Amino acid sequence: MITSVQNERVKEFAKLQMKKYRDKMHQFIIEGEHLVEEALKHGEVVEFFSLEERENATQVSSEVMKKLSGLTTPPTVLAVCKMMDSREIKGNVLLLDGLQDPGNLGTIIRSAVAFGIDTIVASFHTVDVYNTKVLRSSEGMLFRMNYIVTDIRDFIKSKEQEMTFYTTDVLEGTSLKEVKVKKPFGLIVGNEGAGVSDEVSQYAHEKIHISMNPACESLNVAMATSILLHHFYE
């Protein structure tokens, strides 16, 4: 049992609450029973910590768990995981251009899994997918997703002969009800405030929008993405 917050492993793993150390160590922390269970299922766990004695877990004191945790109320279980390697793309793709809110990203990951997306491609200026809030709001679905961070313009150009790219445009886009989806596809969504940048949207083959009551000016990006993915899934 580890009881000291000065333990070298504890001090090293606690640094993973900061992105620069996650990137350096190629590891991240997940917290709570459900997320740890998902990580164990997919074989991504480096070390498993628990407040209680459990099989394959390192038991720690509440002070140590608090040191490791990024939550106001530390969990009873926590795990250090290795970052997942990207794999070959085998289906439809969701592209994220500068998404900033961790909760939105987590929700979008869940919807992407629900509606048959094989891969998420995120721009370099999209919020870190290993952020604690992203992981919690994704409900562990990140472990089921092929997630790639790259220049999405280069990605689109490299795949423009293989798939059809769609993006959102509330002014000039075709109503979603009239869109005939060509598969495999890439769906591009953008920043919460600015939407998809002109630098990226220019590469889309088709622009679309969600028809809705004009009294509502816009939808939350996670909700809009979920609606689009559901339509594309059918």
C-alpha positions as CSV (number, residue, x, y, z in Angstrom):
1,M,0.0,0.0,0.0
2,I,1.2,3.5,-0.9
3,T,0.5,6.0,1.8
4,S,3.0,8.8,1.0
5,V,2.3,11.6,-1.5
6,Q,6.1,11.8,-1.8
7,N,6.3,8.4,-3.4
8,E,8.3,8.7,-6.6
9,R,5.7,6.9,-8.8
10,V,2.9,9.0,-7.3
11,K,4.7,12.3,-7.9
12,E,5.5,11.2,-11.5
13,F,1.9,10.1,-12.3
14,A,0.4,13.2,-10.7
15,K,2.1,15.3,-13.4
16,L,-0.2,13.7,-15.9
17,Q,-2.9,16.2,-14.9
18,M,-0.9,18.6,-17.1
19,K,-1.0,18.3,-20.9
20,K,2.7,18.8,-21.4
21,Y,3.5,15.8,-19.2
22,R,0.8,13.7,-20.8
23,D,2.4,14.4,-24.2
24,K,5.9,13.8,-22.9
25,M,5.1,10.5,-21.1
26,H,2.5,9.4,-23.7
27,Q,0.2,8.5,-20.8
28,F,-3.0,9.9,-19.2
29,I,-5.2,9.4,-16.2
30,I,-8.7,8.1,-16.1
31,E,-10.9,8.2,-12.9
32,G,-13.9,6.3,-11.7
33,E,-15.2,2.7,-12.0
34,H,-16.8,2.9,-15.4
35,L,-13.8,4.5,-17.2
36,V,-11.3,2.2,-15.5
37,E,-13.4,-0.8,-16.5
38,E,-13.5,0.4,-20.2
39,A,-9.7,0.9,-20.1
40,L,-9.1,-2.6,-18.6
41,K,-11.3,-4.1,-21.3
42,H,-9.2,-2.6,-24.1
43,G,-5.8,-3.3,-22.5
44,E,-4.7,0.3,-22.1
45,V,-3.9,0.3,-18.4
46,V,-0.4,0.9,-17.2
47,E,-1.2,1.0,-13.5
48,F,-4.4,0.6,-11.5
49,F,-4.9,2.4,-8.2
50,S,-7.6,1.8,-5.6
51,L,-8.6,2.9,-2.1
52,E,-9.6,-0.6,-1.3
53,E,-7.7,-3.9,-1.7
54,R,-8.5,-5.2,-5.2
55,E,-7.0,-7.7,-7.6
56,N,-4.4,-6.3,-9.9
57,A,-4.6,-2.9,-8.2
58,T,-2.1,-0.9,-6.1
59,Q,-3.9,0.1,-2.9
60,V,-3.3,3.8,-1.9
61,S,-4.4,6.1,0.9
62,S,-7.0,8.8,0.4
63,E,-4.3,11.4,0.5
64,V,-2.4,9.7,-2.4
65,M,-5.6,9.3,-4.4
66,K,-6.3,13.0,-3.9
67,K,-2.8,13.8,-5.2
68,L,-3.3,11.7,-8.3
69,S,-6.8,12.9,-9.0
70,G,-7.9,16.0,-11.0
71,L,-11.3,15.9,-9.4
72,T,-12.7,18.0,-6.5
73,T,-13.9,14.7,-5.0
74,P,-11.4,12.0,-5.7
75,P,-12.6,8.7,-7.0
76,T,-12.2,5.3,-5.3
77,V,-10.4,3.9,-8.3
78,L,-8.0,5.5,-10.9
79,A,-5.8,4.3,-13.6
80,V,-2.8,5.5,-15.6
81,C,-3.2,4.5,-19.3
82,K,-1.1,4.6,-22.3
83,M,-2.2,6.9,-25.1
84,M,-3.7,5.0,-27.9
85,D,-2.0,4.6,-31.3
86,S,-3.9,5.5,-34.4
87,R,-4.8,2.7,-36.8
88,E,-5.7,2.3,-40.5
89,I,-9.0,4.1,-41.3
90,K,-11.7,1.7,-42.4
91,G,-14.9,3.7,-42.6
92,N,-16.5,7.1,-42.2
93,V,-14.6,10.0,-40.5
94,L,-15.6,12.9,-38.3
95,L,-13.3,16.0,-38.5
96,L,-13.0,18.5,-35.7
97,D,-11.8,22.0,-36.6
98,G,-10.8,23.8,-33.5
99,L,-13.4,22.5,-31.0
100,Q,-12.6,24.0,-27.6
101,D,-15.1,22.8,-25.0
102,P,-14.1,19.5,-23.3
103,G,-17.7,18.6,-22.6
104,N,-18.6,19.0,-26.2
105,L,-15.7,16.9,-27.4
106,G,-16.7,14.1,-24.9
107,T,-20.3,14.2,-26.0
108,I,-19.3,14.1,-29.7
109,I,-17.1,11.1,-29.1
110,R,-20.1,9.2,-27.6
111,S,-22.3,10.2,-30.6
112,A,-19.5,9.2,-33.1
113,V,-19.4,5.7,-31.6
114,A,-23.2,5.5,-31.5
115,F,-23.6,6.4,-35.1
116,G,-20.9,4.3,-36.7
117,I,-18.0,6.7,-37.1
118,D,-14.7,4.8,-37.5
119,T,-12.3,7.6,-37.0
120,I,-12.2,11.1,-35.5
121,V,-9.6,13.5,-37.0
122,A,-8.9,16.6,-34.8
123,S,-6.9,19.7,-35.7
124,F,-3.9,20.6,-33.6
125,H,-5.9,23.4,-32.0
126,T,-8.8,21.2,-30.9
127,V,-9.0,20.7,-27.1
128,D,-6.8,17.8,-25.8
129,V,-8.8,14.6,-25.9
130,Y,-7.0,13.3,-22.8
131,N,-8.3,16.2,-20.7
132,T,-10.1,14.9,-17.6
133,K,-13.5,16.6,-18.6
134,V,-13.3,15.1,-22.1
135,L,-12.7,11.6,-20.7
136,R,-15.5,11.8,-18.2
137,S,-18.1,13.1,-20.7
138,S,-17.1,10.6,-23.3
139,E,-18.1,7.8,-20.8
140,G,-15.2,5.7,-21.9
141,M,-16.1,5.7,-25.6
142,L,-12.7,7.1,-26.5
143,F,-11.3,3.6,-26.1
144,R,-13.6,2.5,-28.9
145,M,-12.5,5.2,-31.3
146,N,-9.6,5.7,-33.7
147,Y,-8.5,9.2,-32.8
148,I,-6.0,11.1,-34.9
149,V,-4.6,14.6,-34.3
150,T,-3.2,16.2,-37.5
151,D,-3.5,19.1,-40.0
152,I,-7.1,18.4,-41.2
153,R,-6.5,20.3,-44.4
154,D,-3.7,17.9,-45.4
155,F,-5.9,15.0,-44.3
156,I,-8.8,16.1,-46.5
157,K,-6.5,16.6,-49.5
158,S,-5.0,13.2,-49.0
159,K,-8.5,11.6,-49.0
160,E,-10.5,13.7,-51.4
161,Q,-10.5,11.1,-54.1
162,E,-11.6,8.3,-51.6
163,M,-14.4,9.9,-49.7
164,T,-17.0,12.8,-49.9
165,F,-16.4,15.6,-47.4
166,Y,-19.4,17.6,-46.0
167,T,-19.3,20.7,-43.8
168,T,-21.9,22.9,-42.2
169,D,-22.9,26.3,-43.6
170,V,-26.1,27.9,-42.3
171,L,-26.3,30.5,-45.1
172,E,-25.5,28.5,-48.2
173,G,-25.7,24.9,-47.2
174,T,-28.2,22.4,-48.5
175,S,-30.9,21.4,-46.1
176,L,-30.0,18.1,-44.3
177,K,-33.4,16.7,-45.4
178,E,-32.4,17.0,-49.0
179,V,-28.8,15.6,-48.7
180,K,-28.2,12.2,-50.3
181,V,-25.2,10.9,-48.3
182,K,-22.3,9.4,-50.3
183,K,-20.2,6.9,-48.4
184,P,-17.5,6.7,-47.2
185,F,-17.8,10.3,-46.0
186,G,-16.0,12.8,-43.9
187,L,-18.1,15.3,-41.9
188,I,-16.4,18.5,-40.8
189,V,-17.6,20.4,-37.8
190,G,-16.0,23.5,-36.2
191,N,-15.3,25.8,-33.3
192,E,-18.2,26.6,-30.9
193,G,-18.1,30.3,-31.8
194,A,-16.6,30.6,-35.2
195,G,-17.7,27.3,-36.8
196,V,-15.6,25.7,-39.5
197,S,-12.8,28.0,-40.7
198,D,-12.7,29.2,-44.3
199,E,-9.3,27.5,-44.7
200,V,-10.9,24.2,-44.1
201,S,-14.4,24.6,-45.5
202,Q,-13.1,25.4,-48.9
203,Y,-12.1,21.7,-49.3
204,A,-15.5,20.3,-48.6
205,H,-17.4,18.8,-51.5
206,E,-20.8,19.8,-50.2
207,K,-22.1,22.2,-47.6
208,I,-25.2,21.4,-45.5
209,H,-27.3,22.9,-42.7
210,I,-29.9,21.7,-40.2
211,S,-33.4,23.2,-40.9
212,M,-35.0,24.5,-37.7
213,N,-37.3,27.1,-36.1
214,P,-35.9,30.6,-37.0
215,A,-36.6,31.7,-33.4
216,C,-33.5,29.6,-32.5
217,E,-30.4,31.1,-33.9
218,S,-28.1,28.1,-33.4
219,L,-27.5,24.8,-31.8
220,N,-24.8,23.6,-29.4
221,V,-22.0,22.0,-31.6
222,A,-22.3,18.7,-29.8
223,M,-26.1,18.6,-30.4
224,A,-25.8,19.6,-34.0
225,T,-23.1,17.1,-34.7
226,S,-25.2,14.3,-33.1
227,I,-28.2,15.2,-35.4
228,L,-25.9,15.2,-38.4
229,L,-24.3,11.9,-37.5
230,H,-27.7,10.3,-36.9
231,H,-28.9,11.4,-40.4
232,F,-25.7,10.2,-42.0
233,Y,-26.0,6.8,-40.2
234,E,-29.4,6.0,-41.6
